[in-house]
Amino acid sequence: MDVRRILRVSEAVKEELSEIIGFEMEDPRLLEVDVTDVQVSPDSRHATIKVGLNGDQKRQNHALAALEHATGYLRRELALRLQLRQVPELHFEQDKNPNVESRIDILLRRARKSRGRNEN
């Protein structure tokens, strides 16, 4: 797979996971989770998802456990939403240096989405 395709797939996976985790999943352990980066392997079999986690260490551990538990659901949702021959295995890890800009982008998307819901 060429580099441009890997980057497009990584960005698409990031956008969809941000949407699913941020807006659609109702697990309270995931309220403070933000997808900050996704790196898909060259063979598309694995994706490393970096997540920004807030709260104390116990909350962070619970959030990572919730993500690991939801891996099957998240892969099924990605399969439904993205036209990929193979949905990668998802591997979550904490982003030790979450990018402030990505956090702002996430918050802006959430605000726009909630505003759209309130107008209906």
N, C-alpha and C positions, 0 to 999 in steps of 0.2 A: 504494500500500500504506500502511495507516495505521501510525502510530508504534508502537503496541503490538505489532502483528504484526512489524514490523522488529526490535523488541527481543526478541521471543520467538524469531525465527529466528536472530538474532545469538547468543543464549544457547544455543540448541540446537546451532548450528554449533560454538560454543566447547566445549561439553561433549563432543561427538562427536570433534572434533579432539584434544582433550586425551586422550581415551581411546585413540584410534588411535595418536597419536604417542607417548604415554607408556607404553602397555602392549602394543601389537600390532606395531609396526614394530621390526624387528631391526637397523636401521642403527645402528652404534655412534656415528656422528656426532650422533645425535639423543638420546643419553642425557641430555644437559644442557639439553634444550629444554623449556620450559613455556609453554603457551598462556596469555597473561595477559588478552587482550581481543580481541573480534571486533566489527567494525563493518560491517554490511551496508548497502549503498547503498539509497536509497529505491526504486530500480527492481529491486532484488534481482539485479542482474547482476554486482556485484563485492562482494567481502568483503575488508577489510583485517584481517589477522591479526597482532596484536602478540605477539611471543614473547620471553620472558626467556631469555637465553643466558648460560651460565657459561663460564669458561675464558678463555684468552688470545684475542687478536684472530684468530689463525689458526684456532683451534677454532670461534670464532663464525662466521667466514666459511664454514668447511666445513659447519657446521650449517645456515646459510642456504642454501647451495648444495644440500644434501641435501633440504631442504624444497622448494625450487624444482623439483628433479628429480622429487620425488614428487607434484607437484601433480595430475597426471592420476589417479594412484591414489587420492589423498585425495578428489578430486571424485567418483570412482566410488563410493567407500565412503560418502560423504555421501548420494549418490543412493539407495543401497540402504537406508540407515538412516533417512533423513528423508523425509517425504512433502512434497516441494517440487515445484512446477511447473518451476522452473528452479534448478539448483544454481549458485551464483555462482562467477565466476572468483575464484581465491584469490591474494591478494597478501600476501606475508610481509614484515614489517619488524621490526627489533629494537625492543623496548620499552626505552627508555632509563631509565625509572623504574618497574621492575616493582613492583607492589603486594605488600607483604609478606604481607598477608592472603591474597591469591590463591595465593601460594607455599605457605603453610601449608595451605590447603584442598587443593591438589594433592597435597602430601605425605601428608595424612590419607587422601585417596582411594586413593592408591597403597598405603598401609599396610593399609587395609581390604581392598583387592583381593588383595594378596599373602597376607594372612591367610586369605581365603576359598579361595585355591588350595591352601594348605598343609593345610587341614582336609579336603580331598577325598581 
